[in-house]
């Protein structure tokens, strides 16, 4: 199945210009990764001549999408590298650690069910040291907290009756680690007269793709496509608050599956900030924002940049009176989803993230804003600034305005 799919992928437009290599955060940090050109289009050329090739260096690809954005010929390099990761997993096997990390939804359900115990244990140095020895997860790595009252427990709405209506994909992070982000989004939509439903959904598949679990990732993708198409065909817009999940729905499902259903769904998908900007442009956005005297720094996740939609978070937050927000202008955070949770990649992760930490320090804002939960995890570890999701800020401004009115 993987071989057949790989045969269908194209690299013919690749000019060997090295734009993808120069933009790759990993290739610019370590020589252990051959780079997106070599392990993408070049590896595909070799496979066409010599058959399927397994190259273990592909493990250092994070699927951040920087190579795709930089390619002047629009070669989707990450599709090639994602399938190369799957081939490596098929031929060389998958470590138990990587299997666990790829199943973020399963881990989230289990960890949140015992959240107080989970969080306490994960904070203990002896437990962390055992994890490092047994699973190759670095003891120094900070983990996000899990919440017993996760989003699945507190929100079950399945139908909406407003003119505009949203089918919300929460994603694993907002579901199990930060339900306050999901609830903030619900509140923002309520302030705009829009009801939100939560269709049946599985993990977007990004952690699976990143760990070579392509078959399971595509199974999840097909489940989500079928579930959400039932809503889009009834007039719902699909909105997500995690940029990695959004990129999967918009781009990866289409590229990896190449089905009409995936393309149909992608045409209805919006990042939450992008959706608010759409409402603003159509004259539908509730502009009753309470003033907020804040200086914030914005960190743009790689998977936001890879969507090619500009900077909708800043576009929206700048509408709040008195709210000053500045792009910290930093590259990849280095967490890269599950990448930064692996002992052999931890030093690379930290090295990639240091320029980001320095940029945040230089801006010296009141707090940092970002949409990605894993970027937040790295920001929490490398900086001393509080990190907030844009939806939390917009919801706060709306709530303040409501109190003042």
CORBELDA-V215257 format. One record per backbone hydrogen bond with DSSP energy under -1.0 kcal/mol. CO is the residue of the C=O (numbers start at 0). NH is the residue of the N-H. E is the energy in kcal/mol with one decimal. If there is no record, write none. Layout:
co->CO nh->NH e->E
co->CO nh->NH e->E
This chain:
co->0 nh->4 e->-2.2
co->1 nh->5 e->-2.6
co->2 nh->6 e->-2.0
co->5 nh->8 e->-1.3
co->10 nh->13 e->-2.5
co->17 nh->21 e->-2.4
co->18 nh->22 e->-1.2
co->23 nh->27 e->-1.5
co->25 nh->28 e->-2.0
co->25 nh->29 e->-2.5
co->34 nh->38 e->-2.4
co->36 nh->41 e->-2.6
co->39 nh->43 e->-2.1
co->40 nh->44 e->-2.0
co->41 nh->45 e->-2.0
co->42 nh->46 e->-2.3
co->43 nh->47 e->-2.0
co->44 nh->48 e->-1.2
co->45 nh->49 e->-3.0
co->46 nh->50 e->-2.3
co->54 nh->57 e->-1.8
co->55 nh->58 e->-1.8
co->56 nh->59 e->-2.0
co->57 nh->60 e->-2.0
co->64 nh->68 e->-1.8
co->65 nh->69 e->-1.6
co->66 nh->70 e->-1.2
co->70 nh->73 e->-1.3
co->74 nh->76 e->-1.9
co->75 nh->78 e->-1.0
co->75 nh->79 e->-1.0
co->76 nh->80 e->-2.4
co->77 nh->81 e->-2.2
co->78 nh->82 e->-1.8
co->79 nh->83 e->-1.8
co->80 nh->84 e->-2.2
co->81 nh->85 e->-1.7
co->82 nh->86 e->-2.3
co->83 nh->87 e->-2.2
co->84 nh->88 e->-2.2
co->85 nh->89 e->-2.5
co->86 nh->90 e->-2.5
co->87 nh->91 e->-2.8
co->88 nh->92 e->-1.6
co->94 nh->98 e->-2.2
co->95 nh->99 e->-2.5
co->96 nh->100 e->-2.8
co->97 nh->101 e->-1.8
co->102 nh->106 e->-2.5
co->103 nh->107 e->-2.6
co->104 nh->108 e->-2.4
co->105 nh->109 e->-2.1
co->106 nh->110 e->-3.3
co->107 nh->111 e->-2.4
co->108 nh->112 e->-1.3
co->111 nh->114 e->-1.4
co->113 nh->117 e->-3.2
co->114 nh->118 e->-3.1
co->115 nh->119 e->-1.9
co->116 nh->120 e->-2.8
co->117 nh->121 e->-2.6
co->120 nh->123 e->-1.6
co->123 nh->127 e->-2.3
co->124 nh->128 e->-2.5
co->125 nh->129 e->-2.0
co->126 nh->130 e->-2.3
co->127 nh->131 e->-2.0
co->128 nh->132 e->-2.1
co->129 nh->133 e->-3.2
co->130 nh->134 e->-2.7
co->131 nh->135 e->-1.1
co->135 nh->342 e->-2.9
co->137 nh->140 e->-1.1
co->147 nh->149 e->-2.0
co->149 nh->153 e->-1.3
co->150 nh->154 e->-1.8
co->156 nh->197 e->-3.1
co->164 nh->236 e->-2.5
co->165 nh->196 e->-2.8
co->166 nh->238 e->-1.7
co->170 nh->174 e->-1.5
co->171 nh->175 e->-2.7
co->172 nh->176 e->-2.3
co->172 nh->177 e->-2.5
co->174 nh->150 e->-2.5
co->175 nh->146 e->-2.5
co->177 nh->180 e->-1.7
co->178 nh->182 e->-2.7
co->179 nh->183 e->-1.8
co->180 nh->184 e->-2.0
co->181 nh->185 e->-2.1
co->182 nh->186 e->-2.3
co->183 nh->187 e->-2.4
co->184 nh->188 e->-2.3
co->185 nh->189 e->-2.3
co->186 nh->190 e->-2.3
co->188 nh->191 e->-1.0
co->188 nh->193 e->-2.7
co->189 nh->192 e->-1.9
co->194 nh->165 e->-2.3
co->196 nh->167 e->-3.1
co->204 nh->208 e->-2.8
co->205 nh->209 e->-2.4
co->207 nh->212 e->-2.8
co->208 nh->211 e->-1.4
co->211 nh->213 e->-1.4
co->212 nh->216 e->-2.3
co->213 nh->217 e->-2.8
co->214 nh->218 e->-1.7
co->215 nh->219 e->-2.3
co->216 nh->220 e->-2.3
co->217 nh->221 e->-2.6
co->218 nh->222 e->-1.9
co->219 nh->223 e->-2.6
co->220 nh->224 e->-2.6
co->221 nh->225 e->-2.3
co->222 nh->226 e->-2.4
co->223 nh->227 e->-2.7
co->224 nh->228 e->-2.2
co->225 nh->229 e->-1.0
co->227 nh->231 e->-2.5
co->228 nh->232 e->-2.0
co->230 nh->233 e->-1.8
co->230 nh->235 e->-2.0
co->231 nh->234 e->-1.7
co->236 nh->166 e->-3.2
co->237 nh->269 e->-2.4
co->238 nh->168 e->-2.0
co->239 nh->271 e->-2.4
co->241 nh->245 e->-2.3
co->242 nh->246 e->-2.3
co->243 nh->247 e->-1.9
co->244 nh->248 e->-2.3
co->245 nh->249 e->-2.7
co->246 nh->250 e->-3.0
co->246 nh->251 e->-1.5
co->247 nh->252 e->-2.9
co->250 nh->254 e->-2.8
co->251 nh->255 e->-3.3
co->252 nh->256 e->-2.0
co->253 nh->257 e->-1.6
co->258 nh->262 e->-1.8
co->259 nh->263 e->-2.5
co->260 nh->264 e->-2.4
co->261 nh->265 e->-2.2
co->262 nh->266 e->-1.3
co->264 nh->267 e->-2.3
co->265 nh->268 e->-1.3
co->267 nh->237 e->-2.3
co->269 nh->239 e->-2.0
co->270 nh->274 e->-2.5
co->271 nh->275 e->-2.0
co->272 nh->276 e->-2.2
co->273 nh->277 e->-2.0
co->274 nh->278 e->-2.2
co->275 nh->279 e->-2.3
co->276 nh->280 e->-2.5
co->277 nh->281 e->-1.6
co->278 nh->283 e->-3.0
co->278 nh->284 e->-1.1
co->279 nh->282 e->-1.4
co->286 nh->288 e->-2.2
co->291 nh->293 e->-1.6
co->293 nh->323 e->-2.9
co->294 nh->365 e->-3.7
co->295 nh->325 e->-2.4
co->296 nh->368 e->-3.1
co->297 nh->327 e->-2.6
co->300 nh->303 e->-1.1
co->300 nh->304 e->-2.1
co->301 nh->305 e->-2.4
co->303 nh->306 e->-1.3
co->304 nh->307 e->-1.6
co->310 nh->314 e->-1.9
co->311 nh->315 e->-2.1
co->312 nh->316 e->-2.7
co->313 nh->317 e->-2.1
co->315 nh->318 e->-1.8
co->316 nh->319 e->-1.4
co->319 nh->322 e->-2.0
co->320 nh->291 e->-2.6
co->323 nh->295 e->-3.3
co->325 nh->297 e->-3.1
co->334 nh->339 e->-2.4
co->335 nh->338 e->-1.8
co->337 nh->340 e->-1.8
co->338 nh->341 e->-1.3
co->341 nh->344 e->-1.6
co->341 nh->345 e->-1.0
co->344 nh->348 e->-2.7
co->345 nh->349 e->-2.5
co->346 nh->350 e->-2.3
co->347 nh->351 e->-2.5
co->348 nh->352 e->-1.8
co->349 nh->353 e->-1.3
co->352 nh->356 e->-2.1
co->353 nh->357 e->-2.5
co->354 nh->358 e->-2.2
co->355 nh->359 e->-2.4
co->356 nh->360 e->-2.1
co->357 nh->361 e->-2.2
co->358 nh->362 e->-2.2
co->359 nh->363 e->-2.1
co->366 nh->296 e->-2.2
co->367 nh->387 e->-2.8
co->368 nh->298 e->-3.0
co->371 nh->375 e->-2.1
co->372 nh->376 e->-1.8
co->373 nh->377 e->-1.8
co->374 nh->378 e->-2.7
co->375 nh->379 e->-3.0
co->376 nh->380 e->-1.4
co->377 nh->381 e->-2.5
co->378 nh->382 e->-2.1
co->385 nh->367 e->-3.0
co->387 nh->369 e->-2.2
co->388 nh->391 e->-1.1
co->388 nh->392 e->-1.2
co->389 nh->393 e->-2.4
co->390 nh->394 e->-2.3
co->391 nh->395 e->-1.8
co->392 nh->396 e->-2.2
co->393 nh->397 e->-2.3
co->394 nh->398 e->-2.5
co->395 nh->399 e->-2.3
co->396 nh->289 e->-1.0
co->396 nh->400 e->-2.1
co->397 nh->401 e->-2.1
co->398 nh->402 e->-1.9
co->399 nh->403 e->-2.2
co->400 nh->404 e->-1.5
